[in-house]
Amino acid sequence: MKKLLILRKKSKNQPRRLFPDYESSILRSPKSHLIKSIPTNTEMSGPMFDKNIIANLDNDLTLNYSVDGSKAIGQEIFVYGFVRDQFGKPQKNILIEIWQANAGGKYRHKKDINDVSLDPNFAGCGRFLTSSDGYYCFKTIQPGAYPFPNNGISWRPMHIHFSLFGSSFIQRLITQMYFEGDPLIPMCSMIRSIPNKKSRNSLIAKLDLSKSDTDKMLSYKFDIILRGKYQTIFENRLEGM
């Protein structure tokens, strides 16, 4: 039988699990203390990721789902950054997976019932394995904002979901990247559930025009810090874990 730990520590920076302004959290938030299971050696020992699992277009969302060679519809953007620990040490061979809505704010998912057309050449997902200096990059389409039912109708800002794997599937962190200057950010109930302003800002990618001349597209820099005082906020990780 696995040993169980009851997590009682409250975070001052992480999103509040119960935040009535975000209506869905009322049903989703746990009513009892969380229980953490201690992973076994087998669960912690793999799989190991290497470049052989990455195809040439895995990090190019404008083409990796194309049915006829045509590019996805929308403003092309470049998203890049570095994954580091709290000491600035680069983290290599981190499998990063992203998923997002299309330019009209619709996901390729059967439960997305927004009245927006799907782009036949856009799936909205990709992956990349960080290099020795912790670098990652994606070419994609600027996702659209979209409405969702929340005490009436609220709007989600433009965002991209990030999933990071360590040396095994059990070492997984999930977060969201937002775009600098989006006026919907301070209005979003999900973002307001994060009590600390500095922590909220860690989720906002900075506009970077360095790719504008060569690739003729906007770029956004989103560095990810795994732990410590300046860590990126992750949805599935308590502070201090």
PANUDREN-382217 format. One record per residue (C-alpha): residue in three letters; y, z, x. Coordinates in steps of 0.25 Angstrom, whole numbers, padded with zeros to 4 digits, always signed. Layout:
residues N
<atom rest="ALA" y="Y" z="Z" x="X"/>
...
***
This chain:
residues 241
<atom rest="MET" y="+0000" z="+0000" x="+0000"/>
<atom rest="LYS" y="+0014" z="-0004" x="+0005"/>
<atom rest="LYS" y="+0024" z="+0007" x="+0008"/>
<atom rest="LEU" y="+0036" z="+0006" x="-0001"/>
<atom rest="LEU" y="+0050" z="+0010" x="+0002"/>
<atom rest="ILE" y="+0060" z="+0013" x="-0009"/>
<atom rest="LEU" y="+0073" z="+0007" x="-0006"/>
<atom rest="ARG" y="+0085" z="+0017" x="-0010"/>
<atom rest="LYS" y="+0096" z="+0012" x="-0001"/>
<atom rest="LYS" y="+0108" z="+0006" x="-0008"/>
<atom rest="SER" y="+0115" z="-0005" x="-0001"/>
<atom rest="LYS" y="+0130" z="-0006" x="+0000"/>
<atom rest="ASN" y="+0131" z="-0020" x="+0003"/>
<atom rest="GLN" y="+0119" z="-0027" x="-0004"/>
<atom rest="PRO" y="+0120" z="-0033" x="-0018"/>
<atom rest="ARG" y="+0118" z="-0022" x="-0029"/>
<atom rest="ARG" y="+0105" z="-0025" x="-0037"/>
<atom rest="LEU" y="+0111" z="-0020" x="-0050"/>
<atom rest="PHE" y="+0125" z="-0026" x="-0052"/>
<atom rest="PRO" y="+0128" z="-0028" x="-0067"/>
<atom rest="ASP" y="+0138" z="-0038" x="-0064"/>
<atom rest="TYR" y="+0127" z="-0047" x="-0060"/>
<atom rest="GLU" y="+0119" z="-0046" x="-0073"/>
<atom rest="SER" y="+0106" z="-0051" x="-0067"/>
<atom rest="SER" y="+0105" z="-0038" x="-0058"/>
<atom rest="ILE" y="+0104" z="-0029" x="-0070"/>
<atom rest="LEU" y="+0090" z="-0035" x="-0072"/>
<atom rest="ARG" y="+0086" z="-0038" x="-0058"/>
<atom rest="SER" y="+0090" z="-0025" x="-0051"/>
<atom rest="PRO" y="+0079" z="-0015" x="-0049"/>
<atom rest="LYS" y="+0080" z="-0002" x="-0056"/>
<atom rest="SER" y="+0072" z="+0006" x="-0046"/>
<atom rest="HIS" y="+0072" z="+0008" x="-0031"/>
<atom rest="LEU" y="+0068" z="-0004" x="-0023"/>
<atom rest="ILE" y="+0054" z="-0003" x="-0016"/>
<atom rest="LYS" y="+0052" z="-0010" x="-0003"/>
<atom rest="SER" y="+0038" z="-0013" x="+0002"/>
<atom rest="ILE" y="+0036" z="-0012" x="+0017"/>
<atom rest="PRO" y="+0031" z="-0026" x="+0022"/>
<atom rest="THR" y="+0018" z="-0027" x="+0029"/>
<atom rest="ASN" y="+0016" z="-0033" x="+0043"/>
<atom rest="THR" y="+0010" z="-0046" x="+0036"/>
<atom rest="GLU" y="+0022" z="-0047" x="+0027"/>
<atom rest="MET" y="+0031" z="-0046" x="+0039"/>
<atom rest="SER" y="+0024" z="-0056" x="+0049"/>
<atom rest="GLY" y="+0027" z="-0069" x="+0043"/>
<atom rest="PRO" y="+0028" z="-0080" x="+0041"/>
<atom rest="MET" y="+0036" z="-0085" x="+0053"/>
<atom rest="PHE" y="+0046" z="-0096" x="+0050"/>
<atom rest="ASP" y="+0049" z="-0108" x="+0060"/>
<atom rest="LYS" y="+0056" z="-0121" x="+0059"/>
<atom rest="ASN" y="+0043" z="-0128" x="+0055"/>
<atom rest="ILE" y="+0045" z="-0124" x="+0041"/>
<atom rest="ILE" y="+0059" z="-0130" x="+0040"/>
<atom rest="ALA" y="+0060" z="-0145" x="+0036"/>
<atom rest="ASN" y="+0072" z="-0154" x="+0040"/>
<atom rest="LEU" y="+0079" z="-0153" x="+0027"/>
<atom rest="ASP" y="+0076" z="-0139" x="+0023"/>
<atom rest="ASN" y="+0090" z="-0134" x="+0026"/>
<atom rest="ASP" y="+0097" z="-0147" x="+0020"/>
<atom rest="LEU" y="+0098" z="-0144" x="+0005"/>
<atom rest="THR" y="+0106" z="-0157" x="+0003"/>
<atom rest="LEU" y="+0093" z="-0165" x="+0006"/>
<atom rest="ASN" y="+0081" z="-0156" x="+0006"/>
<atom rest="TYR" y="+0078" z="-0159" x="-0008"/>
<atom rest="SER" y="+0083" z="-0173" x="-0010"/>
<atom rest="VAL" y="+0074" z="-0182" x="-0018"/>
<atom rest="ASP" y="+0080" z="-0195" x="-0013"/>
<atom rest="GLY" y="+0087" z="-0192" x="-0001"/>
<atom rest="SER" y="+0100" z="-0189" x="-0008"/>
<atom rest="LYS" y="+0108" z="-0176" x="-0005"/>
<atom rest="ALA" y="+0110" z="-0165" x="-0014"/>
<atom rest="ILE" y="+0123" z="-0165" x="-0023"/>
<atom rest="GLY" y="+0134" z="-0157" x="-0019"/>
<atom rest="GLN" y="+0143" z="-0152" x="-0007"/>
<atom rest="GLU" y="+0135" z="-0151" x="+0005"/>
<atom rest="ILE" y="+0137" z="-0139" x="+0014"/>
<atom rest="PHE" y="+0131" z="-0133" x="+0026"/>
<atom rest="VAL" y="+0127" z="-0118" x="+0026"/>
<atom rest="TYR" y="+0124" z="-0112" x="+0040"/>
<atom rest="GLY" y="+0124" z="-0099" x="+0047"/>
<atom rest="PHE" y="+0116" z="-0089" x="+0056"/>
<atom rest="VAL" y="+0106" z="-0078" x="+0053"/>
<atom rest="ARG" y="+0108" z="-0066" x="+0062"/>
<atom rest="ASP" y="+0104" z="-0051" x="+0062"/>
<atom rest="GLN" y="+0114" z="-0040" x="+0062"/>
<atom rest="PHE" y="+0116" z="-0041" x="+0077"/>
<atom rest="GLY" y="+0119" z="-0056" x="+0077"/>
<atom rest="LYS" y="+0105" z="-0060" x="+0082"/>
<atom rest="PRO" y="+0101" z="-0074" x="+0076"/>
<atom rest="GLN" y="+0089" z="-0074" x="+0067"/>
<atom rest="LYS" y="+0080" z="-0086" x="+0070"/>
<atom rest="ASN" y="+0069" z="-0092" x="+0061"/>
<atom rest="ILE" y="+0075" z="-0086" x="+0048"/>
<atom rest="LEU" y="+0071" z="-0094" x="+0037"/>
<atom rest="ILE" y="+0083" z="-0097" x="+0028"/>
<atom rest="GLU" y="+0081" z="-0102" x="+0014"/>
<atom rest="ILE" y="+0092" z="-0106" x="+0004"/>
<atom rest="TRP" y="+0093" z="-0110" x="-0010"/>
<atom rest="GLN" y="+0105" z="-0113" x="-0019"/>
<atom rest="ALA" y="+0110" z="-0120" x="-0031"/>
<atom rest="ASN" y="+0114" z="-0135" x="-0031"/>
<atom rest="ALA" y="+0129" z="-0140" x="-0031"/>
<atom rest="GLY" y="+0129" z="-0137" x="-0046"/>
<atom rest="GLY" y="+0125" z="-0123" x="-0045"/>
<atom rest="LYS" y="+0110" z="-0125" x="-0050"/>
<atom rest="TYR" y="+0097" z="-0121" x="-0043"/>
<atom rest="ARG" y="+0085" z="-0129" x="-0043"/>
<atom rest="HIS" y="+0077" z="-0118" x="-0051"/>
<atom rest="LYS" y="+0072" z="-0118" x="-0065"/>
<atom rest="LYS" y="+0079" z="-0106" x="-0069"/>
<atom rest="ASP" y="+0093" z="-0112" x="-0065"/>
<atom rest="ILE" y="+0097" z="-0116" x="-0079"/>
<atom rest="ASN" y="+0112" z="-0119" x="-0075"/>
<atom rest="ASP" y="+0116" z="-0133" x="-0082"/>
<atom rest="VAL" y="+0117" z="-0140" x="-0069"/>
<atom rest="SER" y="+0109" z="-0152" x="-0064"/>
<atom rest="LEU" y="+0100" z="-0150" x="-0052"/>
<atom rest="ASP" y="+0102" z="-0159" x="-0040"/>
<atom rest="PRO" y="+0089" z="-0167" x="-0037"/>
<atom rest="ASN" y="+0092" z="-0167" x="-0022"/>
<atom rest="PHE" y="+0094" z="-0152" x="-0021"/>
<atom rest="ALA" y="+0085" z="-0141" x="-0021"/>
<atom rest="GLY" y="+0094" z="-0130" x="-0016"/>
<atom rest="CYS" y="+0085" z="-0124" x="-0005"/>
<atom rest="GLY" y="+0083" z="-0125" x="+0010"/>
<atom rest="ARG" y="+0079" z="-0117" x="+0022"/>
<atom rest="PHE" y="+0081" z="-0116" x="+0037"/>
<atom rest="LEU" y="+0076" z="-0108" x="+0048"/>
<atom rest="THR" y="+0086" z="-0101" x="+0057"/>
<atom rest="SER" y="+0088" z="-0106" x="+0072"/>
<atom rest="SER" y="+0087" z="-0097" x="+0084"/>
<atom rest="ASP" y="+0102" z="-0093" x="+0082"/>
<atom rest="GLY" y="+0100" z="-0090" x="+0067"/>
<atom rest="TYR" y="+0106" z="-0102" x="+0062"/>
<atom rest="TYR" y="+0103" z="-0109" x="+0049"/>
<atom rest="CYS" y="+0110" z="-0120" x="+0041"/>
<atom rest="PHE" y="+0109" z="-0127" x="+0028"/>
<atom rest="LYS" y="+0115" z="-0140" x="+0022"/>
<atom rest="THR" y="+0116" z="-0139" x="+0007"/>
<atom rest="ILE" y="+0124" z="-0141" x="-0005"/>
<atom rest="GLN" y="+0136" z="-0132" x="-0010"/>
<atom rest="PRO" y="+0129" z="-0124" x="-0021"/>
<atom rest="GLY" y="+0136" z="-0123" x="-0034"/>
<atom rest="ALA" y="+0140" z="-0110" x="-0041"/>
<atom rest="TYR" y="+0133" z="-0108" x="-0055"/>
<atom rest="PRO" y="+0135" z="-0099" x="-0067"/>
<atom rest="PHE" y="+0125" z="-0088" x="-0071"/>
<atom rest="PRO" y="+0124" z="-0078" x="-0082"/>
<atom rest="ASN" y="+0130" z="-0065" x="-0078"/>
<atom rest="ASN" y="+0137" z="-0057" x="-0088"/>
<atom rest="GLY" y="+0141" z="-0071" x="-0094"/>
<atom rest="ILE" y="+0142" z="-0082" x="-0084"/>
<atom rest="SER" y="+0145" z="-0079" x="-0069"/>
<atom rest="TRP" y="+0145" z="-0089" x="-0057"/>
<atom rest="ARG" y="+0137" z="-0088" x="-0045"/>
<atom rest="PRO" y="+0145" z="-0093" x="-0032"/>
<atom rest="MET" y="+0139" z="-0104" x="-0024"/>
<atom rest="HIS" y="+0128" z="-0098" x="-0015"/>
<atom rest="ILE" y="+0116" z="-0101" x="-0007"/>
<atom rest="HIS" y="+0104" z="-0092" x="-0007"/>
<atom rest="PHE" y="+0098" z="-0088" x="+0007"/>
<atom rest="SER" y="+0084" z="-0083" x="+0010"/>
<atom rest="LEU" y="+0081" z="-0078" x="+0024"/>
<atom rest="PHE" y="+0067" z="-0075" x="+0029"/>
<atom rest="GLY" y="+0064" z="-0067" x="+0042"/>
<atom rest="SER" y="+0050" z="-0068" x="+0049"/>
<atom rest="SER" y="+0043" z="-0066" x="+0035"/>
<atom rest="PHE" y="+0045" z="-0069" x="+0020"/>
<atom rest="ILE" y="+0046" z="-0054" x="+0018"/>
<atom rest="GLN" y="+0059" z="-0054" x="+0027"/>
<atom rest="ARG" y="+0068" z="-0062" x="+0017"/>
<atom rest="LEU" y="+0083" z="-0060" x="+0014"/>
<atom rest="ILE" y="+0090" z="-0067" x="+0003"/>
<atom rest="THR" y="+0105" z="-0069" x="+0001"/>
<atom rest="GLN" y="+0116" z="-0079" x="-0004"/>
<atom rest="MET" y="+0127" z="-0087" x="+0003"/>
<atom rest="TYR" y="+0140" z="-0089" x="-0004"/>
<atom rest="PHE" y="+0151" z="-0098" x="+0000"/>
<atom rest="GLU" y="+0165" z="-0094" x="+0005"/>
<atom rest="GLY" y="+0176" z="-0096" x="-0005"/>
<atom rest="ASP" y="+0168" z="-0097" x="-0017"/>
<atom rest="PRO" y="+0176" z="-0090" x="-0028"/>
<atom rest="LEU" y="+0164" z="-0086" x="-0036"/>
<atom rest="ILE" y="+0159" z="-0077" x="-0025"/>
<atom rest="PRO" y="+0167" z="-0064" x="-0029"/>
<atom rest="MET" y="+0164" z="-0067" x="-0044"/>
<atom rest="CYS" y="+0148" z="-0067" x="-0042"/>
<atom rest="SER" y="+0141" z="-0055" x="-0047"/>
<atom rest="MET" y="+0130" z="-0056" x="-0037"/>
<atom rest="ILE" y="+0140" z="-0056" x="-0025"/>
<atom rest="ARG" y="+0148" z="-0044" x="-0032"/>
<atom rest="SER" y="+0135" z="-0036" x="-0032"/>
<atom rest="ILE" y="+0136" z="-0035" x="-0017"/>
<atom rest="PRO" y="+0146" z="-0023" x="-0015"/>
<atom rest="ASN" y="+0151" z="-0025" x="-0001"/>
<atom rest="LYS" y="+0161" z="-0037" x="+0001"/>
<atom rest="LYS" y="+0157" z="-0039" x="+0015"/>
<atom rest="SER" y="+0142" z="-0041" x="+0011"/>
<atom rest="ARG" y="+0146" z="-0051" x="+0000"/>
<atom rest="ASN" y="+0154" z="-0059" x="+0010"/>
<atom rest="SER" y="+0141" z="-0060" x="+0019"/>
<atom rest="LEU" y="+0136" z="-0069" x="+0009"/>
<atom rest="ILE" y="+0148" z="-0079" x="+0009"/>
<atom rest="ALA" y="+0146" z="-0091" x="+0019"/>
<atom rest="LYS" y="+0159" z="-0095" x="+0026"/>
<atom rest="LEU" y="+0164" z="-0109" x="+0025"/>
<atom rest="ASP" y="+0163" z="-0117" x="+0038"/>
<atom rest="LEU" y="+0168" z="-0131" x="+0040"/>
<atom rest="SER" y="+0161" z="-0133" x="+0053"/>
<atom rest="LYS" y="+0152" z="-0143" x="+0047"/>
<atom rest="SER" y="+0163" z="-0151" x="+0039"/>
<atom rest="ASP" y="+0166" z="-0161" x="+0050"/>
<atom rest="THR" y="+0152" z="-0164" x="+0055"/>
<atom rest="ASP" y="+0144" z="-0163" x="+0042"/>
<atom rest="LYS" y="+0155" z="-0165" x="+0032"/>
<atom rest="MET" y="+0151" z="-0152" x="+0024"/>
<atom rest="LEU" y="+0156" z="-0138" x="+0022"/>
<atom rest="SER" y="+0148" z="-0127" x="+0029"/>
<atom rest="TYR" y="+0146" z="-0112" x="+0026"/>
<atom rest="LYS" y="+0142" z="-0102" x="+0037"/>
<atom rest="PHE" y="+0133" z="-0091" x="+0032"/>
<atom rest="ASP" y="+0128" z="-0081" x="+0042"/>
<atom rest="ILE" y="+0117" z="-0071" x="+0038"/>
<atom rest="ILE" y="+0116" z="-0058" x="+0045"/>
<atom rest="LEU" y="+0102" z="-0051" x="+0042"/>
<atom rest="ARG" y="+0106" z="-0036" x="+0043"/>
<atom rest="GLY" y="+0116" z="-0026" x="+0047"/>
<atom rest="LYS" y="+0131" z="-0023" x="+0044"/>
<atom rest="TYR" y="+0135" z="-0038" x="+0041"/>
<atom rest="GLN" y="+0122" z="-0043" x="+0035"/>
<atom rest="THR" y="+0121" z="-0053" x="+0025"/>
<atom rest="ILE" y="+0118" z="-0048" x="+0011"/>
<atom rest="PHE" y="+0104" z="-0051" x="+0006"/>
<atom rest="GLU" y="+0100" z="-0050" x="-0008"/>
<atom rest="ASN" y="+0086" z="-0044" x="-0005"/>
<atom rest="ARG" y="+0089" z="-0034" x="+0006"/>
<atom rest="LEU" y="+0094" z="-0020" x="+0005"/>
<atom rest="GLU" y="+0105" z="-0016" x="+0015"/>
<atom rest="GLY" y="+0098" z="-0010" x="+0028"/>
<atom rest="MET" y="+0084" z="-0016" x="+0025"/>
***
